[in-house]
Amino acid sequence: MKTPGPDHPISITSAPNRWQARFNGEVIADSADVRVLKEASYPAVIYFPRADVTMAALSRTERSTHCPYKGDAAYYSLGVGDRTSENAVWTYEAPYPAMVEIEGRLAFYADRVEILDVR
């Protein structure tokens, strides 16, 4: 486990407004309770609470990855209408202590799912 610091900064903040995730023309997440994770020089990632995500559109996969700063991620595929996207969603169900604010929340790959600040 690595701890974020000056050489690899990570910040997690609450967004002051509402966000949506859309896939195949449908809103699959809509929340005013998102967390914005900014890690080093990577693009910011929006984490939605599960309660605000259409979980019926997701199916758990066998994929998992490990981040030395956040912990182990589990993945979901997304299916809406006639479109699917394999492993398009990830979650840290038991993140390292410094990342507890994203625990159980869901993030979507921005190149597969439209993520919008809807203010």
Summary of the structure (lengths in Angstrom):
residues: 119
radius of gyration: 13.9
end to end distance: 36.0
largest distance: 44.9
contacts: 338
relative contact order: 0.26
helix: 10%
strand: 55%
